[in-house]
Each structure stands twice: as C-alpha cells, then as structure tokens.
C-alpha cells in the first residue's frame, strides 16, 4: 500500500528559530499533500493543502507567512514553521492519497516542542 | 453544527463483543467517508473507506453508509484489547473533493 514518510519524528527547538518538516510519498506520486496539526486530546485540524508546482492553499486562520509550505516535486512537500513560539508546539502530520480508489495515508507525524 | 460529529466516548466493550461506532455529517454533498484508528501519540491509520450506500466489509471491520440519513458507522467484530484506540471518522466535503474533515473521534476501550 501507499507509504508516506515524515521526518523528523520529534524536534525540540528554541523560541524564535525555524523548523523544517519533510513529507515524502515513497511509492507513489502525490500532486497534492495535506498538512494537519493536532493538539492534545483534539482532532486533526487541516492547516493547508500543498500543491506540486504551485502555491499552497491555507485554511482560514492559518498564517501562511509563518507556516511555509513547499511542494517542489511529486514526492516531497515540506512545512517550515518560522519564528516558532511555544504555542506552536503540537503534533504535525502530513497525508497524501495514491489515487481516488485509495484512502488518505498519513505520515508518522512530527512532535514539535518549542522551548 | 459541526461538519462531522462523533460521540467522544469512551465506549467500553468486553473482549469478543461487537463495537459499534457512529458518525454523522452535515454536508449532503459529501462523497467519500473514512474511518481511521489512532493510538495515543501516533498518527492515524486508515481502516476503511466507503463511497456507496450500504455495507463494506474487510475482515473484522464493517463500514455502513446511509447518505439519506447522513450517517456512517463502523462495526468491529470480535473486539480485541489491541483495538483500544480513538477512532476518527473523516469525510471529504463537496466542492473541494480532496479536502478531508475529521470528527473529534470516539475512544474505544476493549476490556479483557
């Protein structure tokens, strides 16, 4: 089945620094990938839709200048959290879909802690 | 009204019993419906997806969809302690077919 790889799995950074998270589709091409954020005991909230070769589409309330998304190839999307603050600490997860006949596969997630 | 609603639980069932998880959605144009399992601290894992009215079975899991009632359910037969997790219902909304909205999840506890 489709495999989505996400790195790093866990990162601790200082307030004010930037963190890059990578999401790769390993055995399929993904023109679209999705980035979610999940706070403890809450559901997944879609942050943005990453489109290969074009600008990402951000959900209402998500700062596009703070959460930079780059989808430079059909197998790689990156999310950069810029000028991170403690309130950005969360579980970030990407997902992609191999085709319409398959469900969405999630990466293993990145636990970001900003200190 | 939330777009996707689930009872947060916890739903407790004895080992070997059938667990029934329910989900309602508000957008009548919704086209695809998914059930995910999420263990604490892990990312969601796809269990089932269903597009058409009726039942879809895969091993111990059966997804049921009723578009007229805007209702989708997941049955887990012969529940095992390893099934204890949070189950997320997800729906793709109309007018942006790839965009997936998640419910808040139902926590299932299978008691040995």
gemmi code that builds the backbone of each chain (N, CA, C; Angstrom):
import gemmi

chains = {
    "A": [
        ("UNK", (0.818, -1.198, 0.000), (0.000, 0.000, 0.000), (0.854, 1.252, 0.000)),
        ("UNK", (0.185, 2.377, -0.118), (0.882, 3.657, -0.168), (1.592, 3.939, 1.147)),
        ("UNK", (2.788, 4.466, 1.038), (3.578, 4.798, 2.224), (3.971, 6.266, 2.167)),
        ("UNK", (3.733, 6.942, 3.280), (4.132, 8.341, 3.418), (5.123, 8.433, 4.566)),
        ("UNK", (6.279, 8.972, 4.256), (7.346, 9.083, 5.246), (7.460, 10.524, 5.717)),
        ("UNK", (7.592, 10.719, 7.005), (7.670, 12.071, 7.560), (8.854, 12.144, 8.519)),
        ("UNK", (9.619, 13.227, 8.376), (10.786, 13.439, 9.239), (10.947, 14.908, 9.594)),
        ("UNK", (11.445, 15.223, 10.791), (11.791, 14.276, 11.858), (10.542, 13.835, 12.613)),
        ("UNK", (10.676, 12.840, 13.438), (9.535, 12.384, 14.221), (9.348, 13.238, 15.474)),
        ("UNK", (10.463, 13.815, 15.894), (10.382, 14.616, 17.112), (11.444, 15.700, 17.014)),
        ("UNK", (11.082, 16.920, 17.388), (12.058, 18.010, 17.353), (11.758, 18.986, 18.477)),
        ("UNK", (12.835, 19.426, 19.099), (12.753, 20.459, 20.129), (13.559, 21.646, 19.626)),
        ("UNK", (12.965, 22.808, 19.632), (13.689, 23.978, 19.150), (13.473, 25.148, 20.098)),
        ("UNK", (14.336, 26.105, 19.976), (14.229, 27.301, 20.817), (13.252, 28.288, 20.193)),
        ("UNK", (12.602, 29.031, 21.024), (11.673, 30.042, 20.562), (12.382, 31.027, 19.626)),
        ("UNK", (11.756, 31.332, 18.500), (12.329, 32.261, 17.555), (13.062, 31.611, 16.402)),
        ("UNK", (13.340, 30.329, 16.517), (14.023, 29.620, 15.436), (12.998, 29.001, 14.487)),
        ("UNK", (13.506, 28.455, 13.373), (12.639, 27.829, 12.373), (12.885, 26.335, 12.325)),
        ("UNK", (11.853, 25.605, 11.990), (11.935, 24.150, 11.911), (11.322, 23.688, 10.598)),
        ("UNK", (12.024, 22.778, 9.916), (11.507, 22.239, 8.669), (11.095, 20.788, 8.866)),
        ("UNK", (9.919, 20.467, 8.376), (9.398, 19.090, 8.442), (9.213, 18.594, 7.020)),
        ("UNK", (9.689, 17.371, 6.754), (9.589, 16.810, 5.412), (8.541, 15.711, 5.351)),
        ("UNK", (7.848, 15.655, 4.238), (6.845, 14.624, 3.990), (7.083, 14.063, 2.592)),
        ("UNK", (7.326, 12.769, 2.523), (7.616, 12.127, 1.249), (6.650, 10.981, 0.963)),
        ("UNK", (6.176, 10.921, -0.267), (5.428, 9.752, -0.712), (6.454, 8.782, -1.297)),
        ("UNK", (6.550, 7.587, -0.723), (7.646, 6.691, -1.068), (7.389, 5.848, -2.321)),
        ("UNK", (6.188, 5.437, -2.550), (5.936, 4.518, -3.653), (4.839, 5.020, -4.590)),
        ("UNK", (4.582, 6.306, -4.534), (3.615, 6.882, -5.456), (3.889, 8.369, -5.581)),
        ("UNK", (3.316, 8.959, -6.594), (3.465, 10.391, -6.795), (2.233, 11.104, -6.254)),
        ("UNK", (2.472, 12.189, -5.573), (1.379, 12.918, -4.944), (1.407, 14.371, -5.388)),
        ("UNK", (0.485, 14.733, -6.257), (0.423, 16.136, -6.675), (-0.137, 17.001, -5.554)),
        ("UNK", (-0.841, 16.375, -4.643), (-1.420, 17.099, -3.519), (-1.079, 16.390, -2.220)),
        ("UNK", (-0.646, 17.151, -1.259), (-0.426, 16.638, 0.087), (-1.098, 17.584, 1.067)),
        ("UNK", (-1.387, 17.086, 2.227), (-2.116, 17.868, 3.214), (-1.317, 17.921, 4.513)),
        ("UNK", (-1.383, 19.061, 5.156), (-0.715, 19.239, 6.445), (-1.769, 19.495, 7.520)),
        ("UNK", (-1.650, 18.716, 8.592), (-2.569, 18.826, 9.725), (-1.789, 19.156, 10.989)),
        ("UNK", (-2.528, 19.688, 11.939), (-1.974, 19.925, 13.264), (-2.944, 19.319, 14.262)),
        ("UNK", (-2.404, 18.717, 15.287), (-3.259, 18.105, 16.306), (-2.737, 18.459, 17.684)),
        ("UNK", (-3.572, 19.146, 18.452), (-3.239, 19.443, 19.840), (-3.736, 18.295, 20.710)),
        ("UNK", (-3.173, 18.139, 21.906), (-3.547, 17.021, 22.779), (-5.049, 16.908, 22.982)),
        ("UNK", (-5.545, 15.709, 22.826), (-6.946, 15.358, 23.046), (-7.885, 16.103, 22.101)),
        ("UNK", (-7.360, 16.580, 20.991), (-8.200, 17.223, 19.996), (-8.067, 16.491, 18.667)),
        ("UNK", (-8.956, 16.810, 17.746), (-8.905, 16.133, 16.463), (-7.915, 16.828, 15.541)),
        ("UNK", (-7.745, 16.245, 14.385), (-6.839, 16.815, 13.399), (-7.472, 18.052, 12.773)),
        ("UNK", (-6.695, 19.086, 12.649), (-7.153, 20.305, 12.001), (-6.315, 20.522, 10.745)),
        ("UNK", (-6.979, 20.617, 9.620), (-6.274, 20.851, 8.376), (-5.685, 22.252, 8.387)),
        ("UNK", (-4.384, 22.326, 8.105), (-3.714, 23.619, 8.052), (-3.663, 24.140, 6.619)),
        ("UNK", (-3.265, 23.254, 5.714), (-3.065, 23.706, 4.350), (-3.022, 22.519, 3.399)),
        ("UNK", (-3.298, 22.829, 2.152), (-3.192, 21.858, 1.069), (-1.980, 22.246, 0.233)),
        ("UNK", (-1.070, 21.308, 0.096), (0.169, 21.548, -0.634), (0.021, 21.032, -2.062)),
        ("UNK", (0.266, 21.884, -3.025), (0.091, 21.536, -4.434), (1.436, 21.586, -5.154)),
        ("UNK", (1.772, 20.499, -5.811), (3.039, 20.434, -6.522), (3.117, 21.501, -7.607)),
        ("UNK", (4.148, 22.294, -7.551), (4.379, 23.286, -8.582), (3.575, 24.560, -8.447)),
        ("UNK", (2.811, 24.687, -7.403), (2.051, 25.922, -7.216), (1.948, 26.247, -5.726)),
        ("UNK", (1.339, 27.374, -5.451), (1.255, 27.819, -4.056), (0.297, 26.940, -3.253)),
        ("UNK", (0.611, 26.830, -1.987), (-0.256, 26.065, -1.100), (-1.538, 26.850, -0.815)),
        ("UNK", (-2.574, 26.116, -0.473), (-3.842, 26.720, -0.076), (-3.985, 26.573, 1.423)),
        ("UNK", (-4.094, 27.674, 2.113), (-4.145, 27.667, 3.568), (-5.583, 27.777, 4.068)),
        ("UNK", (-5.829, 27.112, 5.164), (-7.140, 27.202, 5.796), (-7.257, 28.540, 6.542)),
        ("UNK", (-8.485, 28.916, 6.747), (-8.742, 30.181, 7.428), (-8.102, 30.163, 8.809)),
        ("UNK", (-7.407, 31.229, 9.129), (-6.782, 31.350, 10.437), (-5.361, 30.833, 10.496)),
        ("UNK", (-4.881, 30.223, 9.452), (-3.504, 29.725, 9.419), (-2.632, 30.750, 8.709)),
        ("UNK", (-1.581, 31.183, 9.386), (-0.720, 32.231, 8.836), (0.225, 31.643, 7.810)),
        ("UNK", (0.062, 32.036, 6.568), (0.895, 31.472, 5.512), (2.348, 31.925, 5.606)),
        ("UNK", (2.593, 33.080, 6.212), (3.974, 33.540, 6.349), (4.684, 32.856, 7.507)),
        ("UNK", (3.921, 32.250, 8.371), (4.516, 31.548, 9.499), (4.727, 30.069, 9.168)),
        ("UNK", (3.806, 29.516, 8.447), (3.881, 28.099, 8.075), (4.116, 28.028, 6.563)),
        ("UNK", (5.388, 27.955, 6.214), (5.770, 27.963, 4.808), (5.722, 26.549, 4.244)),
        ("UNK", (5.029, 26.401, 3.143), (4.907, 25.090, 2.523), (5.516, 25.135, 1.130)),
        ("UNK", (6.350, 24.135, 0.854), (6.966, 23.998, -0.456), (6.733, 22.589, -0.969)),
        ("UNK", (6.222, 22.486, -2.182), (5.942, 21.166, -2.774), (6.651, 21.138, -4.117)),
        ("UNK", (7.967, 20.983, -4.056), (8.812, 21.167, -5.233), (8.833, 19.962, -6.161)),
        ("UNK", (8.435, 18.801, -5.659), (8.429, 17.622, -6.519), (7.183, 16.804, -6.243)),
        ("UNK", (6.970, 15.781, -7.046), (5.769, 14.961, -6.899), (5.831, 14.017, -5.703)),
        ("UNK", (6.975, 13.986, -5.020), (7.090, 13.088, -3.880), (7.511, 13.791, -2.595)),
        ("UNK", (7.651, 15.093, -2.620), (8.150, 15.780, -1.431), (7.415, 17.090, -1.178)),
        ("UNK", (6.921, 17.234, 0.032), (6.386, 18.505, 0.500), (7.057, 18.823, 1.827)),
        ("UNK", (7.359, 20.101, 2.037), (7.970, 20.500, 3.297), (7.131, 21.586, 3.960)),
        ("UNK", (7.106, 21.522, 5.275), (6.441, 22.535, 6.089), (7.503, 23.158, 6.975)),
        ("UNK", (7.683, 24.460, 6.875), (8.639, 25.162, 7.732), (7.877, 26.057, 8.688)),
        ("UNK", (8.086, 25.813, 9.956), (7.497, 26.661, 10.991), (8.523, 27.751, 11.280)),
        ("UNK", (8.210, 28.977, 10.925), (9.166, 30.062, 11.091), (8.916, 30.797, 12.406)),
        ("UNK", (9.999, 31.300, 12.966), (9.918, 32.057, 14.218), (8.973, 31.353, 15.196)),
        ("UNK", (9.348, 30.130, 15.508), (8.473, 29.292, 16.330), (8.309, 29.862, 17.734)),
        ("UNK", (7.115, 29.689, 18.260), (6.808, 30.088, 19.630), (6.236, 28.886, 20.376)),
        ("UNK", (6.253, 28.929, 21.686), (5.736, 27.779, 22.454), (4.328, 27.358, 22.059)),
        ("UNK", (3.494, 28.299, 21.653), (2.120, 27.935, 21.262), (2.062, 27.162, 19.944)),
        ("UNK", (3.188, 27.099, 19.231), (3.268, 26.291, 18.007), (3.567, 24.830, 18.329)),
        ("UNK", (3.870, 24.553, 19.581), (4.137, 23.169, 19.982), (2.891, 22.331, 19.714)),
        ("UNK", (3.072, 21.279, 18.944), (1.928, 20.475, 18.536), (2.434, 19.239, 17.798)),
        ("UNK", (1.497, 18.425, 17.366), (1.778, 17.248, 16.556), (1.390, 17.594, 15.119)),
        ("UNK", (2.375, 17.605, 14.232), (2.131, 17.965, 12.841), (2.166, 16.695, 11.988)),
        ("UNK", (1.153, 16.526, 11.168), (1.042, 15.297, 10.382), (0.725, 15.650, 8.936)),
        ("UNK", (1.371, 14.955, 8.013), (1.055, 15.145, 6.604), (0.295, 13.926, 6.089)),
        ("UNK", (-0.406, 14.116, 5.002), (-1.080, 12.976, 4.382), (-1.140, 13.167, 2.874)),
        ("UNK", (-1.317, 12.056, 2.182), (-1.441, 12.080, 0.731), (-2.267, 10.886, 0.301)),
        ("UNK", (-2.665, 10.927, -0.956), (-3.535, 9.873, -1.481), (-2.957, 9.376, -2.788)),
        ("UNK", (-2.828, 8.056, -2.903), (-2.236, 7.492, -4.113), (-3.147, 7.691, -5.312)),
        ("UNK", (-4.419, 7.464, -5.118), (-5.377, 7.680, -6.200), (-6.765, 7.762, -5.589)),
        ("UNK", (-7.727, 8.050, -6.432), (-9.100, 8.195, -5.946), (-9.617, 6.903, -5.337)),
        ("UNK", (-9.062, 5.775, -5.727), (-9.543, 4.494, -5.245), (-8.954, 4.088, -3.898)),
        ("UNK", (-8.121, 4.944, -3.348), (-7.495, 4.652, -2.082), (-7.823, 5.734, -1.064)),
        ("UNK", (-7.690, 5.361, 0.186), (-7.865, 6.348, 1.241), (-6.612, 7.188, 1.392)),
        ("UNK", (-6.679, 8.148, 2.264), (-5.541, 9.016, 2.536), (-4.603, 8.324, 3.531)),
        ("UNK", (-3.333, 8.358, 3.220), (-2.322, 7.770, 4.096), (-1.611, 8.889, 4.829)),
        ("UNK", (-1.367, 8.665, 6.119), (-0.700, 9.666, 6.931), (0.759, 9.321, 7.159)),
        ("UNK", (1.567, 10.366, 7.264), (2.921, 10.175, 7.741), (2.885, 9.869, 9.231)),
        ("UNK", (4.037, 9.565, 9.783), (4.092, 9.159, 11.189), (3.997, 10.346, 12.147)),
        ("UNK", (4.032, 11.552, 11.600), (3.845, 12.720, 12.446), (5.148, 13.264, 13.006)),
        ("UNK", (5.131, 14.540, 13.322), (6.277, 15.220, 13.941), (5.807, 15.919, 15.198)),
        ("UNK", (6.418, 15.536, 16.302), (6.090, 16.172, 17.581), (7.025, 17.362, 17.751)),
        ("UNK", (6.487, 18.559, 17.649), (7.294, 19.782, 17.777), (7.099, 20.366, 19.164)),
        ("UNK", (8.205, 20.597, 19.826), (8.191, 21.275, 21.122), (9.054, 22.519, 21.018)),
        ("UNK", (8.477, 23.665, 21.290), (9.211, 24.923, 21.248), (9.426, 25.388, 22.685)),
        ("UNK", (10.705, 25.580, 23.030), (11.019, 25.947, 24.420), (11.558, 27.373, 24.490)),
    ],
    "B": [
        ("UNK", (-23.472, 23.878, 13.855), (-23.407, 22.425, 13.741), (-22.041, 22.033, 13.180)),
        ("UNK", (-21.428, 21.063, 13.841), (-20.129, 20.605, 13.375), (-20.298, 19.838, 12.080)),
        ("UNK", (-19.267, 19.888, 11.247), (-19.345, 19.215, 9.959), (-19.359, 17.702, 10.113)),
        ("UNK", (-18.597, 17.189, 11.047), (-18.541, 15.754, 11.311), (-18.642, 15.556, 12.824)),
        ("UNK", (-19.612, 14.800, 13.254), (-19.850, 14.632, 14.683), (-19.722, 13.175, 15.103)),
        ("UNK", (-19.032, 13.009, 16.211), (-18.874, 11.691, 16.813), (-19.044, 11.833, 18.318)),
        ("UNK", (-19.532, 10.769, 18.942), (-19.569, 10.717, 20.388), (-18.148, 10.469, 20.883)),
        ("UNK", (-17.689, 11.287, 21.812), (-16.284, 11.193, 22.240), (-15.989, 9.944, 23.065)),
        ("UNK", (-17.070, 9.350, 23.640), (-16.869, 8.161, 24.464), (-16.333, 8.500, 25.838)),
        ("UNK", (-15.690, 7.558, 26.530), (-15.241, 6.298, 25.961), (-16.352, 5.273, 25.816)),
        ("UNK", (-16.218, 4.454, 24.777), (-17.108, 3.335, 24.560), (-16.379, 2.094, 25.057)),
        ("UNK", (-16.965, 1.435, 26.024), (-16.328, 0.253, 26.605), (-17.090, -0.991, 26.185)),
        ("UNK", (-16.364, -1.959, 25.647), (-16.969, -3.227, 25.261), (-16.084, -4.360, 25.778)),
        ("UNK", (-16.685, -5.491, 26.110), (-15.864, -6.624, 26.541), (-15.186, -7.284, 25.346)),
        ("UNK", (-14.071, -7.908, 25.609), (-13.343, -8.626, 24.563), (-14.259, -9.659, 23.907)),
        ("UNK", (-14.217, -9.702, 22.576), (-15.042, -10.636, 21.831), (-16.374, -10.075, 21.388)),
        ("UNK", (-16.766, -8.952, 21.936), (-18.054, -8.344, 21.585), (-17.925, -7.506, 20.309)),
        ("UNK", (-19.073, -7.015, 19.858), (-19.093, -6.114, 18.694), (-19.079, -4.667, 19.195)),
        ("UNK", (-18.151, -3.895, 18.667), (-18.103, -2.460, 18.971), (-18.752, -1.714, 17.818)),
        ("UNK", (-19.630, -0.793, 18.144), (-20.343, -0.020, 17.129), (-20.025, 1.459, 17.305)),
        ("UNK", (-19.418, 2.032, 16.284), (-19.007, 3.437, 16.329), (-19.807, 4.205, 15.290)),
        ("UNK", (-20.283, 5.373, 15.686), (-21.182, 6.123, 14.826), (-20.664, 7.510, 14.494)),
        ("UNK", (-21.137, 8.022, 13.378), (-20.667, 9.322, 12.897), (-21.769, 9.937, 12.038)),
        ("UNK", (-22.036, 11.216, 12.236), (-22.955, 11.927, 11.355), (-22.229, 13.101, 10.721)),
        ("UNK", (-22.693, 13.503, 9.561), (-22.047, 14.600, 8.857), (-23.113, 15.551, 8.331)),
        ("UNK", (-22.721, 16.781, 8.110), (-23.714, 17.809, 7.789), (-23.826, 18.120, 6.297)),
        ("UNK", (-22.762, 17.873, 5.540), (-22.772, 18.250, 4.129), (-23.361, 17.126, 3.284)),
        ("UNK", (-24.538, 17.370, 2.708), (-25.199, 16.335, 1.910), (-24.412, 15.963, 0.658)),
        ("UNK", (-23.537, 16.878, 0.242), (-22.737, 16.605, -0.945), (-21.478, 15.805, -0.672)),
        ("UNK", (-21.273, 15.394, 0.543), (-20.072, 14.629, 0.881), (-20.007, 13.357, 0.055)),
        ("UNK", (-18.795, 13.014, -0.351), (-18.663, 11.934, -1.320), (-17.906, 10.719, -0.813)),
        ("UNK", (-16.904, 10.949, 0.029), (-16.076, 9.845, 0.496), (-16.031, 9.865, 2.014)),
        ("UNK", (-15.988, 8.672, 2.576), (-16.086, 8.547, 4.030), (-15.026, 7.556, 4.501)),
        ("UNK", (-14.352, 7.936, 5.563), (-13.199, 7.152, 6.017), (-13.288, 6.905, 7.513)),
        ("UNK", (-12.753, 5.785, 7.918), (-12.548, 5.504, 9.333), (-11.058, 5.292, 9.563)),
        ("UNK", (-10.552, 6.016, 10.552), (-9.156, 5.897, 10.925), (-9.060, 5.473, 12.391)),
        ("UNK", (-8.010, 4.760, 12.707), (-7.713, 4.401, 14.083), (-6.457, 5.160, 14.490)),
        ("UNK", (-6.489, 5.744, 15.673), (-5.333, 6.490, 16.155), (-5.007, 6.066, 17.578)),
        ("UNK", (-3.821, 5.518, 17.734), (-3.324, 5.207, 19.065), (-2.701, 6.472, 19.638)),
        ("UNK", (-2.685, 6.557, 20.938), (-2.181, 7.744, 21.616), (-0.752, 8.061, 21.188)),
        ("UNK", (-0.532, 9.274, 20.750), (0.807, 9.718, 20.357), (1.228, 9.291, 18.966)),
        ("UNK", (0.329, 8.608, 18.252), (0.661, 8.145, 16.906), (-0.227, 8.834, 15.880)),
        ("UNK", (0.149, 8.699, 14.614), (-0.666, 9.292, 13.567), (-1.787, 8.325, 13.179)),
        ("UNK", (-2.826, 8.825, 12.535), (-3.963, 7.968, 12.193), (-3.606, 6.897, 11.162)),
        ("UNK", (-4.287, 5.787, 11.298), (-4.088, 4.656, 10.402), (-5.426, 4.357, 9.735)),
        ("UNK", (-5.442, 4.286, 8.407), (-6.683, 4.040, 7.682), (-7.174, 2.616, 7.915)),
        ("UNK", (-8.451, 2.509, 8.291), (-9.076, 1.195, 8.458), (-9.977, 0.885, 7.279)),
        ("UNK", (-10.867, 1.804, 6.972), (-11.865, 1.547, 5.925), (-12.180, 2.860, 5.214)),
        ("UNK", (-12.581, 2.760, 3.960), (-13.211, 3.884, 3.302), (-14.382, 3.378, 2.475)),
        ("UNK", (-15.378, 4.208, 2.320), (-16.613, 3.783, 1.668), (-17.170, 4.956, 0.892)),
        ("UNK", (-17.704, 4.661, -0.292), (-18.271, 5.697, -1.146), (-19.774, 5.526, -1.362)),
        ("UNK", (-20.202, 4.261, -1.378), (-21.583, 3.981, -1.766), (-22.430, 3.582, -0.572)),
        ("UNK", (-23.708, 3.839, -0.668), (-24.638, 3.417, 0.371), (-24.550, 1.916, 0.592)),
        ("UNK", (-24.709, 1.518, 1.831), (-24.691, 0.099, 2.148), (-23.526, -0.253, 3.039)),
        ("UNK", (-23.175, -1.524, 2.995), (-22.121, -2.049, 3.856), (-20.880, -2.394, 3.052)),
        ("UNK", (-19.744, -2.244, 3.715), (-18.480, -2.687, 3.141), (-17.721, -3.413, 4.238)),
        ("UNK", (-17.321, -4.633, 3.941), (-16.680, -5.462, 4.963), (-15.219, -5.703, 4.619)),
        ("UNK", (-14.390, -5.691, 5.665), (-12.970, -6.016, 5.494), (-12.504, -6.676, 6.779)),
        ("UNK", (-12.433, -7.992, 6.752), (-12.026, -8.719, 7.949), (-13.029, -8.532, 9.068)),
        ("UNK", (-12.566, -8.084, 10.216), (-13.456, -7.872, 11.361), (-14.197, -6.542, 11.304)),
        ("UNK", (-13.903, -5.739, 10.319), (-14.476, -4.399, 10.231), (-15.562, -4.331, 9.156)),
        ("UNK", (-16.643, -3.624, 9.493), (-17.703, -3.342, 8.527), (-18.058, -1.868, 8.622)),
        ("UNK", (-17.969, -1.182, 7.494), (-18.406, 0.206, 7.435), (-19.800, 0.226, 6.826)),
        ("UNK", (-20.648, 1.085, 7.371), (-22.014, 1.210, 6.873), (-22.272, 2.671, 6.550)),
        ("UNK", (-22.823, 2.928, 5.378), (-23.092, 4.293, 4.942), (-24.554, 4.446, 4.568)),
        ("UNK", (-25.164, 5.501, 5.088), (-26.529, 5.849, 4.745), (-26.541, 7.336, 4.417)),
        ("UNK", (-26.475, 7.639, 3.140), (-26.373, 9.038, 2.725), (-27.669, 9.804, 2.990)),
        ("UNK", (-28.788, 9.131, 2.916), (-30.065, 9.811, 3.166), (-30.125, 10.316, 4.612)),
        ("UNK", (-29.603, 9.535, 5.522), (-29.586, 9.914, 6.931), (-28.293, 10.623, 7.321)),
        ("UNK", (-27.354, 10.715, 6.365), (-26.062, 11.381, 6.612), (-25.380, 10.743, 7.813)),
        ("UNK", (-25.221, 9.464, 7.695), (-24.770, 8.650, 8.816), (-23.809, 7.585, 8.298)),
        ("UNK", (-22.720, 7.442, 9.011), (-21.767, 6.375, 8.668), (-21.319, 5.716, 9.964)),
        ("UNK", (-21.191, 4.424, 9.937), (-20.822, 3.710, 11.155), (-19.711, 2.709, 10.868)),
        ("UNK", (-19.097, 2.268, 11.948), (-18.056, 1.235, 11.868), (-18.355, 0.178, 12.916)),
        ("UNK", (-18.446, -1.053, 12.462), (-18.625, -2.175, 13.375), (-17.323, -2.950, 13.454)),
        ("UNK", (-16.935, -3.280, 14.673), (-15.743, -4.097, 14.879), (-16.201, -5.382, 15.553)),
        ("UNK", (-16.097, -6.486, 14.841), (-16.499, -7.776, 15.411), (-15.342, -8.386, 16.180)),
        ("UNK", (-15.693, -9.248, 17.142), (-14.676, -9.940, 17.928), (-13.624, -8.948, 18.426)),
        ("UNK", (-14.074, -7.922, 19.113), (-13.174, -6.861, 19.566), (-12.040, -7.417, 20.416)),
        ("UNK", (-10.853, -6.872, 20.192), (-9.662, -7.285, 20.910), (-9.105, -6.099, 21.713)),
        ("UNK", (-8.407, -6.373, 22.801), (-7.798, -5.268, 23.559), (-6.928, -4.366, 22.687)),
        ("UNK", (-6.313, -4.950, 21.661), (-5.470, -4.144, 20.766), (-6.287, -3.183, 19.910)),
        ("UNK", (-7.603, -3.356, 19.889), (-8.461, -2.413, 19.171), (-8.707, -1.137, 19.979)),
        ("UNK", (-8.298, -1.149, 21.222), (-8.488, 0.038, 22.074), (-7.687, 1.203, 21.497)),
        ("UNK", (-8.401, 2.233, 21.110), (-7.785, 3.386, 20.436), (-8.884, 4.428, 20.239)),
        ("UNK", (-8.511, 5.532, 19.625), (-9.503, 6.528, 19.214), (-9.801, 6.328, 17.741)),
        ("UNK", (-11.074, 6.288, 17.402), (-11.490, 6.064, 16.022), (-12.031, 7.371, 15.450)),
        ("UNK", (-11.420, 7.777, 14.369), (-11.759, 9.040, 13.731), (-12.579, 8.787, 12.477)),
        ("UNK", (-13.678, 9.493, 12.390), (-14.495, 9.488, 11.186), (-14.060, 10.689, 10.346)),
        ("UNK", (-13.915, 10.490, 9.054), (-13.473, 11.574, 8.182), (-14.311, 11.591, 6.913)),
        ("UNK", (-14.522, 12.793, 6.410), (-15.414, 12.983, 5.273), (-14.789, 13.968, 4.301)),
        ("UNK", (-14.883, 13.670, 3.018), (-14.477, 14.680, 2.045), (-15.715, 15.491, 1.712)),
        ("UNK", (-15.526, 16.801, 1.730), (-16.645, 17.705, 1.523), (-16.861, 17.956, 0.045)),
        ("UNK", (-18.057, 18.339, -0.308), (-18.341, 18.685, -1.690), (-17.684, 20.006, -2.026)),
        ("UNK", (-17.413, 20.207, -3.319), (-16.835, 21.465, -3.754), (-15.380, 21.599, -3.419)),
        ("UNK", (-14.692, 20.569, -3.282), (-13.269, 20.563, -2.932), (-12.994, 19.149, -2.515)),
        ("UNK", (-13.147, 18.266, -3.456), (-13.350, 16.856, -3.135), (-12.214, 16.237, -2.360)),
        ("UNK", (-11.018, 16.829, -2.436), (-9.925, 16.180, -1.742), (-9.806, 16.631, -0.293)),
        ("UNK", (-10.508, 17.642, 0.086), (-10.355, 18.197, 1.420), (-11.086, 17.319, 2.414)),
        ("UNK", (-10.377, 16.850, 3.412), (-10.927, 15.899, 4.372), (-11.171, 16.594, 5.700)),
        ("UNK", (-12.353, 16.396, 6.246), (-12.678, 16.941, 7.563), (-12.846, 15.789, 8.535)),
        ("UNK", (-12.254, 15.921, 9.696), (-12.287, 14.874, 10.700), (-13.254, 15.199, 11.832)),
        ("UNK", (-13.872, 14.152, 12.344), (-14.584, 14.279, 13.601), (-13.585, 14.286, 14.741)),
        ("UNK", (-14.083, 14.493, 15.932), (-13.206, 14.580, 17.097), (-12.796, 13.209, 17.622)),
        ("UNK", (-13.435, 12.166, 17.108), (-13.025, 10.813, 17.470), (-13.802, 10.225, 18.627)),
        ("UNK", (-13.922, 8.901, 18.594), (-14.531, 8.144, 19.691), (-13.469, 7.238, 20.283)),
        ("UNK", (-13.307, 7.342, 21.588), (-12.336, 6.493, 22.260), (-12.986, 5.153, 22.582)),
        ("UNK", (-12.376, 4.093, 22.105), (-12.871, 2.737, 22.337), (-11.961, 2.026, 23.332)),
        ("UNK", (-12.587, 1.414, 24.322), (-11.848, 0.604, 25.284), (-12.401, -0.814, 25.235)),
        ("UNK", (-11.554, -1.767, 24.916), (-11.943, -3.170, 24.901), (-11.414, -3.804, 26.177)),
        ("UNK", (-12.335, -4.272, 26.980), (-11.974, -4.791, 28.303), (-11.690, -6.294, 28.219)),
        ("UNK", (-10.499, -6.731, 28.630), (-10.167, -8.164, 28.554), (-11.058, -8.996, 29.469)),
    ],
}
model = gemmi.Model(1)
for chain_id, residues in chains.items():
    chain = gemmi.Chain(chain_id)
    for i, (resn, *xyz) in enumerate(residues, 1):
        res = gemmi.Residue()
        res.name, res.seqid = resn, gemmi.SeqId(i, " ")
        for name, pos in zip(("N", "CA", "C"), xyz):
            atom = gemmi.Atom()
            atom.name, atom.element = name, gemmi.Element(name[0])
            atom.pos, atom.b_iso = gemmi.Position(*pos), 0.0
            res.add_atom(atom)
        chain.add_residue(res)
    model.add_chain(chain)
structure = gemmi.Structure()
structure.add_model(model)
structure.setup_entities()
